[in-house]
Amino acid sequence: MTSVIVTGGAGFIGSHTVDELLKLPEVRVIVLDNFRSGSRSNVPECPRVSLVNLDLRKLEDPALSFFDEVSGVIHLAAIVSVEEAYMNPRLTIETNVLGTLNALELARKLDAKFVYASSVAVYGEPQKIPIDESHPTIPVNIYGLSKLMGEQLAMRYSEDYGLGVVSLRYFNVYGPRMRGGPYSGVINKFIEALLRGEPVRIFGDGDQTRDFIYVEDVARANVKALFSHAKGIFNIGTGVETSVKELLAVISRTLGKEAREVIWEPPRKGDVRRSRACYEAAQTHLGWRPEVSLEEGLRRTLNWYLNASSY
């Protein structure tokens, strides 16, 4: 039996990745998380899962004997919000850059393959649509910069130390177990406003677009990347461009609730105008493609919200 480390494995994408790994009977999962945004309740109680309370920013010389027969590290621990990164730049760099360096050192010492959770934010404002992996990386916010720095570190480790590295540039991930609170994403905010009968806030004119990818599709990509022979950088998105206005309409229709009021706010600094992925490279080299449509993914997400809350 082989072991896989999932950093941030108690978080949103991390916990779904753990679920996906557990579908493989020969895999044991070691979850590393400091529970800043993750939850113990997201981690399944299973004999093949070990949970370690650990802050990667402080990981200097890990006790390697604990990590026996580790074949891979899926590195998901990060500050993942553009807004939170703007408000906490030092924490963001410490977590997303220093934390990634420490995770890479762990993988190097264990001779384990490394899957890095990168982001569409590394591209900045698109110069062409759809966005493929050759697009220039010119991030327009601290979050995107931090993810690009982490990605460059990972690729440097691949070149300098021969570490097997795959960097997955996620587009806009959504689904059950999404993080709530002030730094949550637009889908979470729309759902909560509609369920509570509160006004919906839209920044800008609502015609800005995003490529929304369901979290279970992302988890599959993580696992495929880990167990493939591929190395390099791959987009993980759907290739479908959806405006914020269209998103609100789909959520309202799925939920059967119209917005009580729409409040139009000024555009946010660092928000890009359009986003749509080209995922051909992932399809060719990882054998991955998205399977869940936006409508189906939102239906599953709404069911989770209704079952997990008191709305």
C-alpha contacts under 8 A as a table, 3 or more apart, distances in Angstrom:
res1	aa1	res2	aa2	distance
1	M	26	E	4.97
1	M	27	V	5.79
1	M	28	R	6.80
2	T	26	E	6.53
2	T	27	V	5.24
2	T	28	R	6.04
2	T	69	E	5.76
2	T	70	V	6.04
2	T	71	S	6.31
3	S	27	V	5.73
3	S	28	R	4.55
3	S	29	V	5.60
3	S	30	I	6.94
3	S	67	F	7.77
3	S	68	D	7.16
3	S	69	E	5.92
3	S	70	V	4.45
3	S	71	S	6.02
3	S	72	G	7.21
4	V	27	V	7.04
4	V	28	R	6.27
4	V	29	V	5.00
4	V	30	I	6.08
4	V	70	V	5.58
4	V	71	S	5.99
4	V	72	G	4.92
4	V	73	V	5.80
4	V	74	I	7.50
5	I	29	V	5.93
5	I	30	I	4.67
5	I	31	V	5.94
5	I	32	L	7.13
5	I	70	V	7.17
5	I	72	G	6.30
5	I	73	V	4.69
5	I	74	I	6.20
6	V	9	G	5.11
6	V	14	G	6.79
6	V	17	T	7.95
6	V	18	V	7.28
6	V	29	V	7.10
6	V	30	I	6.18
6	V	31	V	5.02
6	V	32	L	6.18
6	V	73	V	5.94
6	V	74	I	4.85
6	V	75	H	6.02
6	V	76	L	6.95
7	T	14	G	7.30
7	T	31	V	5.97
7	T	32	L	4.66
7	T	33	D	6.03
7	T	73	V	7.56
7	T	74	I	6.39
7	T	75	H	4.99
7	T	76	L	5.32
7	T	77	A	5.13
8	G	11	G	5.52
8	G	14	G	5.54
8	G	15	S	7.95
8	G	31	V	7.04
8	G	32	L	5.93
8	G	33	D	4.82
8	G	34	N	7.67
8	G	38	G	7.02
8	G	75	H	7.18
8	G	76	L	5.13
8	G	77	A	3.98
8	G	78	A	7.37
9	G	12	F	7.94
9	G	13	I	7.58
9	G	14	G	3.95
9	G	15	S	4.98
9	G	17	T	7.41
9	G	18	V	6.57
9	G	31	V	5.03
9	G	32	L	6.22
9	G	33	D	6.25
9	G	38	G	7.65
9	G	43	V	7.40
9	G	76	L	7.17
9	G	77	A	7.56
10	A	14	G	5.90
10	A	15	S	5.12
10	A	31	V	7.08
10	A	32	L	7.88
10	A	33	D	6.24
10	A	35	F	7.08
10	A	38	G	4.66
10	A	39	S	5.35
10	A	40	R	6.03
10	A	41	S	7.81
10	A	42	N	5.53
10	A	43	V	5.62
11	G	14	G	5.06
11	G	15	S	5.56
11	G	35	F	7.88
11	G	37	S	6.46
11	G	38	G	3.90
11	G	39	S	6.34
11	G	42	N	7.04
11	G	177	R	7.93
12	F	15	S	5.75
12	F	16	H	6.83
12	F	38	G	7.03
12	F	176	P	7.80
12	F	177	R	5.41
12	F	178	M	5.54
12	F	179	R	6.72
13	I	16	H	5.34
13	I	17	T	6.20
13	I	76	L	7.46
13	I	215	V	6.26
13	I	218	V	7.53
13	I	219	A	6.74
14	G	17	T	4.99
14	G	18	V	6.26
14	G	76	L	6.16
14	G	77	A	7.99
14	G	219	A	7.80
15	S	18	V	4.99
15	S	19	D	6.32
15	S	42	N	5.85
15	S	43	V	6.04
16	H	19	D	4.96
16	H	20	E	6.25
16	H	215	V	7.13
16	H	216	E	6.37
16	H	219	A	5.85
17	T	20	E	5.00
17	T	21	L	6.18
17	T	216	E	7.75
17	T	218	V	7.99
17	T	219	A	4.49
17	T	220	R	7.23
17	T	222	N	6.93
17	T	223	V	7.22
18	V	21	L	5.09
18	V	22	L	6.22
18	V	29	V	6.93
18	V	43	V	7.67
19	D	22	L	5.22
19	D	23	K	6.85
19	D	44	P	7.79
20	E	23	K	5.46
20	E	24	L	7.69
20	E	219	A	6.40
20	E	220	R	6.57
20	E	223	V	7.16
21	L	24	L	5.67
21	L	27	V	6.77
21	L	29	V	7.40
21	L	223	V	6.66
22	L	25	P	6.48
22	L	27	V	6.63
22	L	28	R	7.46
22	L	29	V	7.59
22	L	48	R	7.81
24	L	27	V	5.71
27	V	48	R	7.45
28	R	48	R	4.76
28	R	49	V	6.11
29	V	48	R	6.13
29	V	49	V	4.84
29	V	50	S	6.33
30	I	49	V	5.86
30	I	50	S	4.78
30	I	51	L	6.03
30	I	52	V	7.32
31	V	49	V	7.23
31	V	50	S	6.05
31	V	51	L	4.82
31	V	52	V	5.97
32	L	51	L	6.33
32	L	52	V	4.97
32	L	53	N	6.09
32	L	54	L	5.78
32	L	55	D	7.90
33	D	36	R	7.99
33	D	38	G	7.19
33	D	51	L	7.78
33	D	52	V	6.48
33	D	53	N	5.31
33	D	54	L	5.41
33	D	55	D	6.57
33	D	77	A	7.30
34	N	38	G	7.60
34	N	53	N	5.18
34	N	54	L	4.99
34	N	55	D	5.05
35	F	38	G	4.55
35	F	39	S	5.86
35	F	40	R	7.48
35	F	53	N	7.44
37	S	179	R	7.49
38	G	42	N	7.56
39	S	42	N	5.50
39	S	43	V	7.48
40	R	43	V	5.53
41	S	44	P	7.30
42	N	177	R	7.79
44	P	49	V	7.51
45	E	49	V	7.07
46	C	49	V	5.39
47	P	50	S	7.71
54	L	59	L	7.89
55	D	58	K	5.74
55	D	59	L	6.73
56	L	59	L	4.94
56	L	95	T	7.43
56	L	98	L	7.99
56	L	99	G	4.92
56	L	100	T	7.83
56	L	102	N	6.42
56	L	103	A	6.99
57	R	94	E	6.36
57	R	95	T	5.94
57	R	98	L	5.97
57	R	99	G	4.65
57	R	102	N	7.13
58	K	99	G	7.91
59	L	62	P	6.21
59	L	99	G	7.91
59	L	102	N	6.07
60	E	102	N	6.96
62	P	106	L	7.32
63	A	66	F	5.94
63	A	67	F	7.69
64	L	67	F	5.37
64	L	68	D	7.48
64	L	110	L	7.53
65	S	68	D	6.09
67	F	70	V	6.08
70	V	73	V	7.87
70	V	110	L	6.69
70	V	112	A	6.36
71	S	110	L	7.78
71	S	111	D	7.37
71	S	112	A	4.69
71	S	113	K	6.30
72	G	107	A	7.30
72	G	112	A	4.56
72	G	113	K	4.49
72	G	114	F	5.89
72	G	115	V	7.75
72	G	226	L	6.66
73	V	103	A	7.91
73	V	107	A	6.34
73	V	112	A	6.45
73	V	113	K	6.11
73	V	114	F	4.91
73	V	115	V	6.20
74	I	114	F	6.01
74	I	115	V	4.67
74	I	116	Y	6.28
74	I	117	A	7.75
74	I	222	N	7.24
74	I	226	L	7.55
75	H	100	T	7.49
75	H	103	A	7.06
75	H	114	F	7.30
75	H	115	V	6.01
75	H	116	Y	5.15
75	H	117	A	6.14
76	L	116	Y	6.93
76	L	117	A	5.52
77	A	95	T	7.74
77	A	96	N	7.71
77	A	99	G	7.83
78	A	92	T	7.71
78	A	95	T	5.82
78	A	96	N	5.27
78	A	99	G	7.90
79	I	84	E	7.35
79	I	85	A	6.80
79	I	92	T	5.80
79	I	95	T	6.65
79	I	96	N	6.51
79	I	143	Y	7.79
80	V	84	E	7.71
80	V	85	A	7.65
80	V	143	Y	7.29
81	S	84	E	5.12
81	S	85	A	6.05
81	S	143	Y	7.00
81	S	183	Y	6.04
81	S	184	S	7.26
81	S	185	G	7.70
82	V	85	A	5.18
82	V	86	Y	6.23
82	V	141	N	7.11
82	V	142	I	7.33
82	V	143	Y	5.30
82	V	144	G	7.74
83	E	86	Y	5.11
83	E	87	M	6.31
83	E	183	Y	6.18
84	E	87	M	5.06
84	E	88	N	5.89
84	E	183	Y	5.99
85	A	88	N	5.06
85	A	89	P	5.28
85	A	91	L	7.74
85	A	92	T	5.50
85	A	142	I	6.12
85	A	143	Y	5.33
86	Y	89	P	5.77
86	Y	141	N	7.51
86	Y	142	I	6.28
86	Y	143	Y	7.31
88	N	91	L	5.48
88	N	92	T	6.14
89	P	92	T	4.97
89	P	93	I	6.22
89	P	142	I	6.92
90	R	93	I	5.32
90	R	94	E	6.09
91	L	94	E	5.08
91	L	95	T	5.92
92	T	95	T	5.19
92	T	96	N	5.71
92	T	97	V	7.80
92	T	143	Y	7.22
92	T	146	S	7.05
93	I	96	N	5.26
93	I	97	V	5.23
93	I	98	L	6.81
93	I	146	S	5.91
94	E	97	V	5.70
94	E	98	L	4.92
94	E	99	G	6.34
95	T	98	L	5.82
95	T	99	G	4.75
95	T	100	T	7.30
96	N	99	G	5.56
96	N	100	T	5.85
96	N	146	S	5.82
96	N	147	K	6.42
96	N	150	G	6.34
97	V	100	T	5.07
97	V	101	L	6.19
97	V	146	S	6.22
97	V	147	K	7.48
97	V	149	M	6.36
97	V	150	G	5.05
98	L	101	L	4.98
98	L	102	N	6.26
99	G	102	N	5.18
99	G	103	A	6.20
100	T	103	A	4.96
100	T	104	L	6.05
100	T	150	G	5.88
100	T	153	L	7.84
100	T	154	A	7.89
101	L	104	L	5.07
101	L	105	E	6.21
101	L	150	G	7.41
101	L	153	L	6.95
101	L	154	A	7.86
102	N	105	E	5.03
102	N	106	L	6.23
103	A	106	L	5.02
103	A	107	A	6.27
104	L	107	A	5.00
104	L	108	R	6.03
104	L	114	F	7.32
104	L	154	A	6.84
104	L	157	Y	7.42
105	E	108	R	4.98
105	E	109	K	6.15
106	L	109	K	5.32
106	L	110	L	6.21
107	A	110	L	5.07
107	A	111	D	5.74
107	A	112	A	4.91
107	A	113	K	6.78
107	A	114	F	6.50
107	A	163	L	7.95
108	R	111	D	4.92
108	R	112	A	6.46
108	R	161	Y	7.59
108	R	163	L	6.51
109	K	112	A	7.84
111	D	163	L	7.18
112	A	163	L	7.46
112	A	164	G	7.41
113	K	163	L	6.55
113	K	164	G	4.77
113	K	165	V	6.12
113	K	226	L	6.74
114	F	163	L	7.34
114	F	164	G	5.99
114	F	165	V	4.79
114	F	166	V	6.38
114	F	226	L	7.25
115	V	165	V	5.85
115	V	166	V	4.86
115	V	167	S	5.87
115	V	168	L	7.39
115	V	222	N	7.00
115	V	225	A	6.91
115	V	226	L	6.26
116	Y	151	E	7.07
116	Y	154	A	7.43
116	Y	165	V	7.39
116	Y	166	V	6.18
116	Y	167	S	4.66
116	Y	168	L	6.20
117	A	167	S	6.20
117	A	168	L	5.42
117	A	169	R	6.58
117	A	170	Y	7.12
118	S	122	V	7.80
118	S	147	K	5.70
118	S	148	L	7.24
118	S	150	G	7.85
118	S	151	E	6.50
118	S	167	S	6.07
118	S	168	L	5.35
118	S	169	R	4.44
118	S	170	Y	6.18
119	S	122	V	5.97
119	S	144	G	7.15
119	S	147	K	6.58
119	S	168	L	7.23
119	S	169	R	4.19
119	S	170	Y	4.66
119	S	171	F	6.21
120	V	123	Y	5.88
120	V	124	G	7.69
120	V	144	G	7.81
120	V	169	R	5.42
120	V	170	Y	5.72
120	V	171	F	5.06
120	V	172	N	7.83
120	V	235	N	7.78
121	A	124	G	5.58
121	A	139	P	6.09
121	A	140	V	7.78
121	A	141	N	7.96
121	A	143	Y	7.28
121	A	144	G	4.45
121	A	145	L	7.89
121	A	147	K	7.70
122	V	137	T	5.37
122	V	138	I	6.37
122	V	139	P	4.88
122	V	144	G	4.70
122	V	145	L	6.41
122	V	147	K	6.57
122	V	148	L	5.43
123	Y	126	P	6.65
123	Y	135	H	6.84
123	Y	136	P	6.17
123	Y	137	T	4.20
123	Y	138	I	5.32
123	Y	139	P	5.50
123	Y	144	G	7.76
124	G	137	T	6.57
124	G	138	I	5.08
124	G	139	P	4.09
124	G	140	V	5.12
124	G	141	N	7.93
124	G	144	G	7.42
124	G	272	V	6.70
125	E	138	I	7.57
125	E	139	P	7.55
125	E	140	V	7.17
125	E	272	V	5.15
125	E	273	R	6.87
125	E	274	R	7.50
126	P	129	I	6.79
126	P	131	I	6.99
126	P	135	H	7.93
126	P	272	V	7.63
126	P	273	R	7.99
126	P	274	R	6.83
126	P	275	S	6.97
127	Q	135	H	7.63
128	K	131	I	6.17
128	K	135	H	7.83
129	I	275	S	7.19
129	I	276	R	6.28
129	I	277	A	7.72
130	P	239	G	7.22
130	P	275	S	7.37
130	P	276	R	5.04
130	P	277	A	5.28
130	P	278	C	5.43
131	I	135	H	6.30
131	I	275	S	7.39
131	I	276	R	6.06
131	I	277	A	5.01
131	I	278	C	5.49
132	D	135	H	5.73
132	D	235	N	7.06
132	D	277	A	6.51
132	D	278	C	5.02
132	D	279	Y	7.19
133	E	233	I	6.90
133	E	234	F	6.49
133	E	235	N	6.58
133	E	278	C	7.99
137	T	148	L	7.85
139	P	142	I	7.65
139	P	144	G	5.07
139	P	145	L	5.51
139	P	148	L	7.89
140	V	144	G	6.79
140	V	145	L	7.57
140	V	270	G	5.36
140	V	271	D	7.83
141	N	144	G	5.49
141	N	145	L	6.33
141	N	270	G	5.33
142	I	145	L	4.93
142	I	146	S	6.03
143	Y	146	S	5.18
143	Y	147	K	6.35
144	G	147	K	5.20
144	G	148	L	6.16
145	L	148	L	5.09
145	L	149	M	6.14
146	S	149	M	5.11
146	S	150	G	6.26
147	K	150	G	5.07
147	K	151	E	6.11
148	L	151	E	4.94
148	L	152	Q	6.07
149	M	152	Q	5.11
149	M	153	L	6.21
150	G	153	L	5.10
150	G	154	A	6.28
151	E	154	A	5.04
151	E	155	M	6.25
151	E	167	S	6.70
152	Q	155	M	5.08
152	Q	156	R	6.03
153	L	156	R	4.99
153	L	157	Y	6.27
154	A	157	Y	5.14
154	A	158	S	6.37
154	A	165	V	6.66
154	A	167	S	7.87
155	M	158	S	4.90
155	M	159	E	6.31
155	M	165	V	6.78
155	M	232	G	7.75
156	R	159	E	5.11
156	R	160	D	5.88
157	Y	160	D	5.15
157	Y	161	Y	5.30
157	Y	162	G	6.80
157	Y	163	L	5.94
158	S	161	Y	5.71
158	S	162	G	4.79
158	S	163	L	4.40
158	S	164	G	5.95
158	S	165	V	5.90
159	E	162	G	5.67
159	E	163	L	7.43
160	D	163	L	7.96
164	G	231	K	6.35
165	V	231	K	5.47
165	V	232	G	6.38
166	V	225	A	6.56
166	V	226	L	7.68
166	V	230	A	7.15
166	V	231	K	4.90
166	V	232	G	4.91
166	V	233	I	5.89
166	V	234	F	7.65
167	S	231	K	7.98
167	S	232	G	6.09
167	S	233	I	4.67
167	S	234	F	6.31
168	L	222	N	7.76
168	L	233	I	5.91
168	L	234	F	5.00
168	L	235	N	5.83
168	L	236	I	6.35
169	R	233	I	7.26
169	R	234	F	6.01
169	R	235	N	4.71
169	R	236	I	5.77
170	Y	173	V	7.00
170	Y	218	V	7.54
170	Y	235	N	6.21
170	Y	236	I	4.81
170	Y	237	G	6.38
171	F	210	R	7.86
171	F	211	D	6.00
171	F	212	F	6.56
171	F	213	I	6.55
171	F	235	N	7.52
171	F	236	I	6.16
171	F	237	G	5.28
171	F	277	A	7.25
172	N	210	R	6.78
172	N	211	D	5.84
172	N	212	F	4.66
172	N	213	I	5.78
172	N	237	G	7.65
173	V	212	F	5.85
173	V	213	I	4.87
173	V	214	Y	5.75
173	V	215	V	5.73
173	V	218	V	7.62
174	Y	178	M	6.51
174	Y	187	I	7.12
174	Y	212	F	6.87
174	Y	213	I	6.35
174	Y	214	Y	5.30
174	Y	215	V	5.59
175	G	178	M	5.98
175	G	214	Y	5.76
175	G	215	V	5.40
175	G	216	E	7.83
175	G	297	G	6.71
175	G	298	L	7.14
175	G	300	R	7.43
175	G	301	T	5.01
176	P	215	V	7.75
176	P	300	R	7.40
176	P	301	T	4.96
176	P	302	L	8.00
176	P	304	W	5.80
176	P	305	Y	7.29
177	R	304	W	7.99
178	M	184	S	7.74
178	M	188	N	6.99
179	R	184	S	5.74
179	R	185	G	7.97
179	R	188	N	7.71
180	G	183	Y	7.11
180	G	184	S	4.99
180	G	185	G	7.98
180	G	188	N	6.62
180	G	189	K	7.84
181	G	184	S	5.58
184	S	188	N	6.21
184	S	189	K	6.68
185	G	188	N	5.52
185	G	189	K	6.32
186	V	189	K	5.04
186	V	190	F	6.05
187	I	190	F	5.19
187	I	191	I	6.13
187	I	247	L	7.93
188	N	191	I	5.27
188	N	192	E	6.15
189	K	192	E	5.30
189	K	193	A	6.09
189	K	200	V	7.91
190	F	193	A	5.23
190	F	194	L	6.16
190	F	200	V	6.29
190	F	201	R	7.99
190	F	248	L	6.86
190	F	251	I	7.74
191	I	194	L	5.28
191	I	195	L	6.10
191	I	251	I	7.13
191	I	302	L	7.59
192	E	195	L	5.16
192	E	196	R	6.06
193	A	196	R	5.24
193	A	197	G	5.90
193	A	198	E	4.78
193	A	199	P	6.22
193	A	200	V	5.85
193	A	259	A	7.88
194	L	197	G	5.06
194	L	198	E	6.22
194	L	199	P	7.65
194	L	200	V	7.33
194	L	252	S	7.54
194	L	257	K	6.54
194	L	258	E	7.08
194	L	259	A	5.89
194	L	260	R	7.69
195	L	198	E	7.77
195	L	257	K	7.82
195	L	311	Y	6.27
196	R	311	Y	6.93
197	G	259	A	7.22
197	G	260	R	6.21
198	E	259	A	7.59
198	E	260	R	6.42
198	E	261	E	7.44
199	P	259	A	6.53
199	P	260	R	5.64
199	P	261	E	4.61
199	P	262	V	5.64
199	P	263	I	6.61
200	V	259	A	6.39
200	V	260	R	7.58
200	V	261	E	6.12
200	V	262	V	4.79
200	V	263	I	6.03
201	R	262	V	5.79
201	R	263	I	4.73
201	R	264	W	5.98
201	R	265	E	6.75
202	I	205	D	7.40
202	I	206	G	6.31
202	I	244	V	7.82
202	I	262	V	7.06
202	I	263	I	6.25
202	I	264	W	5.11
202	I	265	E	5.87
203	F	206	G	6.79
203	F	264	W	5.99
203	F	265	E	4.55
203	F	266	P	5.47
203	F	267	P	4.83
203	F	268	R	6.47
204	G	207	D	7.88
204	G	208	Q	7.82
204	G	264	W	6.79
204	G	265	E	6.03
204	G	266	P	5.21
204	G	267	P	4.08
204	G	268	R	7.39
205	D	208	Q	7.28
205	D	264	W	7.38
205	D	267	P	7.78
206	G	243	S	6.55
206	G	244	V	4.93
206	G	245	K	5.07
207	D	243	S	5.18
207	D	244	V	6.07
207	D	245	K	6.31
208	Q	243	S	5.35
208	Q	244	V	6.16
208	Q	272	V	7.60
208	Q	273	R	4.89
208	Q	274	R	5.61
209	T	241	E	5.88
209	T	242	T	5.09
209	T	243	S	4.01
209	T	244	V	6.13
209	T	273	R	6.45
209	T	274	R	4.68
209	T	275	S	5.73
209	T	276	R	7.87
210	R	241	E	5.63
210	R	242	T	5.47
210	R	243	S	6.36
210	R	244	V	7.57
210	R	274	R	6.24
210	R	275	S	4.78
210	R	276	R	6.36
211	D	237	G	6.30
211	D	238	T	6.37
211	D	239	G	6.70
211	D	240	V	5.70
211	D	241	E	5.12
211	D	242	T	6.28
211	D	275	S	5.89
211	D	276	R	5.08
211	D	277	A	6.71
212	F	237	G	6.98
212	F	238	T	6.96
212	F	240	V	7.68
212	F	241	E	7.91
212	F	242	T	7.56
212	F	294	L	7.02
213	I	217	D	7.04
213	I	218	V	7.23
213	I	236	I	7.75
213	I	237	G	5.48
213	I	238	T	5.97
213	I	290	P	7.63
213	I	294	L	7.50
214	Y	217	D	5.51
214	Y	218	V	6.64
214	Y	292	V	6.47
214	Y	293	S	7.87
214	Y	294	L	7.43
214	Y	297	G	5.92
215	V	218	V	4.97
215	V	219	A	6.21
216	E	219	A	4.93
216	E	220	R	6.23
217	D	220	R	5.16
217	D	221	A	6.34
217	D	289	R	7.89
217	D	290	P	5.69
217	D	291	E	6.61
217	D	292	V	7.08
218	V	221	A	5.00
218	V	222	N	6.32
218	V	236	I	6.92
219	A	222	N	5.07
219	A	223	V	6.45
220	R	223	V	5.27
220	R	224	K	6.05
220	R	288	W	7.78
221	A	224	K	5.08
221	A	225	A	5.94
221	A	236	I	7.44
221	A	286	L	7.70
221	A	288	W	6.26
222	N	225	A	5.21
222	N	226	L	6.27
223	V	226	L	5.07
223	V	227	F	6.34
224	K	227	F	5.38
224	K	228	S	5.82
224	K	286	L	6.13
224	K	287	G	7.49
224	K	288	W	7.24
225	A	228	S	5.27
225	A	229	H	7.92
225	A	230	A	6.94
225	A	286	L	6.04
228	S	286	L	6.33
230	A	285	H	6.22
230	A	286	L	6.72
234	F	279	Y	7.23
234	F	281	A	6.20
234	F	282	A	5.54
235	N	277	A	6.64
235	N	278	C	6.79
235	N	279	Y	5.34
235	N	281	A	7.43
235	N	282	A	6.61
236	I	277	A	7.28
236	I	279	Y	6.08
236	I	282	A	7.19
237	G	276	R	7.50
237	G	277	A	5.29
237	G	278	C	7.26
237	G	279	Y	6.31
237	G	290	P	7.13
238	T	276	R	7.67
238	T	277	A	6.39
238	T	278	C	7.77
238	T	279	Y	7.22
238	T	289	R	7.85
238	T	290	P	5.80
239	G	276	R	5.44
239	G	277	A	4.71
239	G	278	C	5.66
239	G	279	Y	6.92
240	V	276	R	6.09
240	V	277	A	7.42
241	E	274	R	7.92
241	E	275	S	6.59
241	E	276	R	5.28
242	T	246	E	6.23
242	T	247	L	6.50
243	S	246	E	5.08
243	S	247	L	6.14
244	V	247	L	4.94
244	V	248	L	6.30
245	K	248	L	5.28
245	K	249	A	6.38
246	E	249	A	5.03
246	E	250	V	6.23
247	L	250	V	5.19
247	L	251	I	6.23
248	L	251	I	5.20
248	L	252	S	6.01
249	A	252	S	5.12
249	A	253	R	6.05
250	V	253	R	5.11
250	V	254	T	6.04
250	V	295	E	7.02
251	I	254	T	5.11
251	I	255	L	5.97
251	I	298	L	6.89
252	S	255	L	5.19
252	S	256	G	5.62
252	S	257	K	5.08
252	S	258	E	5.39
252	S	259	A	7.27
253	R	256	G	5.02
253	R	257	K	6.79
253	R	258	E	7.70
254	T	295	E	7.66
254	T	298	L	7.51
254	T	299	R	6.44
255	L	302	L	7.26
259	A	262	V	6.65
267	P	271	D	7.48
268	R	271	D	5.80
272	V	275	S	7.54
278	C	281	A	7.90
279	Y	282	A	5.45
279	Y	283	Q	6.40
279	Y	289	R	7.46
280	E	283	Q	5.02
280	E	284	T	6.10
281	A	284	T	5.09
281	A	285	H	5.94
281	A	286	L	7.75
282	A	285	H	5.36
282	A	286	L	5.04
282	A	287	G	6.54
282	A	288	W	5.72
282	A	289	R	7.16
283	Q	286	L	5.71
283	Q	287	G	4.75
283	Q	288	W	4.60
283	Q	289	R	5.49
284	T	287	G	5.77
284	T	288	W	7.64
285	H	288	W	7.98
292	V	296	E	6.23
292	V	297	G	5.94
293	S	296	E	5.25
293	S	297	G	5.93
294	L	297	G	5.03
294	L	298	L	5.95
295	E	298	L	5.26
295	E	299	R	6.19
296	E	299	R	5.03
296	E	300	R	6.32
297	G	300	R	5.22
297	G	301	T	6.11
298	L	301	T	4.88
298	L	302	L	5.95
299	R	302	L	5.23
299	R	303	N	6.21
300	R	303	N	5.15
300	R	304	W	6.31
301	T	304	W	5.10
301	T	305	Y	6.33
302	L	305	Y	4.99
302	L	306	L	6.16
303	N	306	L	5.17
303	N	307	N	6.13
304	W	307	N	5.17
304	W	308	A	5.85
305	Y	308	A	5.17
305	Y	309	S	5.91
306	L	309	S	5.64
306	L	310	S	7.21
306	L	311	Y	6.51
307	N	310	S	7.95
